[in-house]
Amino acid sequence: MYALEALQSMKPGQVLQVIADCPQSFRSVPEEAVKHGYLLAAAPEKRGQDLYFYIRIPL
């Protein structure tokens, strides 16, 4: 998951927006982020075919 690689180089408080076009991502992106100690900054959003996730680095 490339998003987790990007999160590793981010600073506390920063937010990463992940855009996915795969329905399976609805579960895997948030689950993997939380499993690795990151937080969801907002509920996932669906816009058309795309899913938007906002993942925050804990302070």
C-alpha distances in whole Angstrom, upper triangle without the diagonal:
4,6,6,7,9,11,12,14,15,19,20,21,18,16,13,14,11,12,11,14,13,15,13,10,13,13,9,8,11,12,9,10,13,13,12,15,14,16,16,18,20,19,17,19,20,21,22,20,17,15,15,13,15,13,16,16,19,22
4,5,5,6,9,10,12,13,17,19,19,17,15,12,12,10,12,12,14,15,17,15,13,15,16,12,10,13,14,11,11,15,15,13,16,14,16,16,18,20,20,18,19,20,21,23,20,17,16,15,13,14,13,15,15,19,22
4,5,5,6,9,10,11,14,16,16,13,11,8,9,7,10,11,14,15,16,15,12,14,14,11,8,11,12,10,8,12,13,11,13,11,13,13,15,16,17,15,17,18,19,21,19,16,14,12,10,11,9,12,12,15,18
4,5,5,6,9,10,13,14,15,13,12,10,12,10,13,14,17,17,19,17,13,15,15,12,9,11,11,8,7,10,11,8,10,9,12,13,15,17,18,17,19,21,22,24,22,19,17,15,12,12,10,11,11,14,17
4,5,5,7,9,13,15,16,14,14,11,13,12,15,16,19,19,21,19,16,19,18,15,13,14,15,12,11,14,14,11,13,12,15,16,18,20,21,20,22,23,25,26,24,21,19,18,15,15,13,14,12,16,18
4,5,6,7,11,13,14,11,11,8,11,10,13,15,19,19,22,20,17,19,19,16,13,15,16,13,11,15,15,13,14,12,14,15,16,18,20,19,20,22,23,25,23,20,18,16,14,13,11,12,11,14,17
4,5,5,8,10,11,9,9,7,10,11,14,16,20,20,22,20,17,18,18,16,12,13,14,12,9,12,13,10,10,8,11,12,13,16,18,17,20,22,23,26,24,21,18,16,13,11,8,8,7,11,13
4,6,8,10,13,11,12,11,14,14,18,19,23,23,25,23,20,21,21,18,15,16,16,13,11,13,14,10,11,10,13,15,16,19,21,21,23,25,27,29,28,24,22,19,17,15,12,11,9,12,14
4,7,10,12,10,12,11,14,15,19,21,24,25,27,25,22,23,23,21,18,18,20,17,14,17,17,14,14,13,15,17,18,21,23,22,25,27,28,30,29,25,23,20,18,16,13,12,10,13,14
4,7,9,7,8,9,12,14,17,20,24,25,26,25,22,23,23,21,17,17,19,17,13,16,17,14,13,11,13,15,15,18,20,20,22,25,26,29,28,24,22,19,16,13,11,9,7,10,11
4,6,6,9,11,14,17,20,23,27,28,29,28,24,25,25,23,20,19,21,19,15,16,18,15,14,12,13,15,15,18,21,22,24,27,28,31,30,26,24,21,18,15,12,9,7,9,9
4,6,9,11,15,17,21,23,27,28,29,28,24,24,24,22,19,18,20,18,14,15,17,14,12,10,11,13,13,16,19,21,23,26,28,31,30,27,24,21,17,14,11,8,5,5,5
4,7,10,13,16,19,22,26,27,28,27,23,23,23,22,19,17,19,18,15,15,18,16,13,10,10,12,10,13,17,18,20,24,25,29,28,25,22,18,15,12,10,6,5,6,5
4,7,10,13,17,20,23,25,26,25,21,21,22,21,17,16,19,18,14,15,18,16,14,11,11,12,10,13,16,17,19,22,23,26,26,22,20,16,14,10,8,6,6,8,9
4,7,10,13,16,20,21,22,22,18,18,19,18,14,13,16,16,12,14,17,15,14,10,9,9,7,10,13,13,15,18,19,22,22,18,16,12,10,6,5,4,6,10,11
4,6,10,13,16,18,19,19,15,16,17,16,12,12,15,14,11,13,16,14,14,10,10,10,9,11,13,13,14,16,17,20,20,16,14,10,8,6,5,6,8,12,14
4,7,10,13,15,17,17,13,14,16,15,11,12,15,15,12,15,17,16,16,13,12,10,10,10,12,10,11,13,14,17,16,12,10,7,6,5,7,9,12,15,17
4,6,10,12,14,14,10,11,13,12,8,10,13,13,11,14,16,16,16,13,13,11,12,12,12,10,11,12,13,15,14,10,8,6,5,6,8,11,13,17,20
4,7,9,11,13,9,10,13,13,10,12,15,15,14,17,19,19,20,17,16,14,14,13,13,10,10,10,10,12,10,6,6,5,6,9,11,15,17,20,23
4,6,8,9,7,8,11,11,9,12,14,14,14,17,19,19,20,18,18,15,16,15,14,11,10,10,10,11,9,6,5,7,8,11,13,17,19,22,26
4,7,9,8,9,12,12,12,14,17,17,17,20,21,22,24,21,21,18,20,18,16,13,12,10,10,9,6,5,6,9,11,15,17,21,23,26,29
4,5,5,8,10,10,10,13,15,15,16,19,20,21,23,21,21,19,20,19,17,13,13,11,12,12,8,8,8,11,12,16,18,21,24,26,30
4,5,6,8,9,10,12,14,15,17,18,19,21,23,21,20,18,20,18,15,12,12,10,12,12,8,9,8,11,13,16,18,22,24,26,30
4,5,6,6,9,11,11,12,14,16,17,19,21,19,19,17,20,19,16,13,14,13,15,15,12,12,10,13,13,17,17,21,23,25,29
4,5,5,5,8,9,10,11,14,15,16,18,16,16,14,17,16,14,10,12,11,14,14,12,10,8,10,10,13,14,17,20,22,26
4,6,6,7,9,11,12,13,15,17,18,16,15,13,15,13,11,8,9,9,12,14,11,10,7,9,9,12,13,17,19,21,25
4,6,6,6,9,10,11,12,14,16,15,14,12,16,14,12,10,12,13,16,17,15,14,11,12,11,14,14,17,19,21,24
4,6,5,6,8,10,10,12,14,13,14,13,16,16,14,12,14,15,18,19,16,14,12,13,11,14,13,16,18,20,23
4,6,5,6,9,10,11,13,11,11,10,13,13,12,10,12,14,16,18,16,13,10,10,8,10,9,13,15,17,20
4,6,5,6,8,10,11,9,8,7,10,11,9,8,12,14,17,19,17,15,11,10,7,9,8,11,13,15,18
4,6,5,6,9,10,10,10,10,13,14,13,12,15,17,20,22,20,18,14,14,11,13,11,14,15,16,20
4,6,5,6,9,9,10,11,14,15,15,14,17,19,21,23,21,18,15,15,12,13,11,13,14,15,19
4,5,5,7,5,7,8,11,13,13,13,16,18,21,23,21,18,15,14,10,10,7,9,10,11,15
4,5,5,5,6,7,11,13,13,13,17,19,22,25,23,21,17,16,12,12,9,10,10,11,14
4,6,7,9,11,15,16,16,16,20,22,25,27,25,23,19,18,15,15,12,13,13,13,17
4,6,9,12,15,17,18,18,21,23,26,28,26,23,20,19,15,15,11,12,10,11,15
4,7,10,13,16,17,17,21,24,26,29,28,24,21,19,15,14,10,10,8,8,11
4,7,9,12,14,14,18,21,23,26,25,22,18,16,12,10,7,6,6,6,10
4,6,9,11,12,15,19,21,24,24,20,17,14,11,9,6,5,6,7,10
4,5,7,8,12,15,18,21,20,17,14,11,8,6,5,6,9,10,13
4,7,9,12,15,17,21,21,18,14,11,8,5,5,5,9,10,12
4,6,8,12,15,18,19,16,12,10,7,6,8,9,13,14,16
4,6,10,13,16,16,14,11,9,7,8,10,12,15,16,19
4,7,10,13,13,10,7,6,5,7,10,13,16,18,21
4,6,10,11,8,6,5,7,9,12,15,19,21,24
4,6,7,6,5,6,9,12,15,19,22,24,27
4,6,5,6,8,11,14,17,20,24,26,29
4,6,8,11,14,17,20,24,27,30,32
4,7,10,13,17,20,23,26,29,32
4,7,10,13,16,20,23,26,29
4,7,10,13,17,20,22,25
4,7,10,13,17,19,22
4,6,10,13,16,19
4,7,10,13,15
4,7,9,13
4,6,9
4,7
4
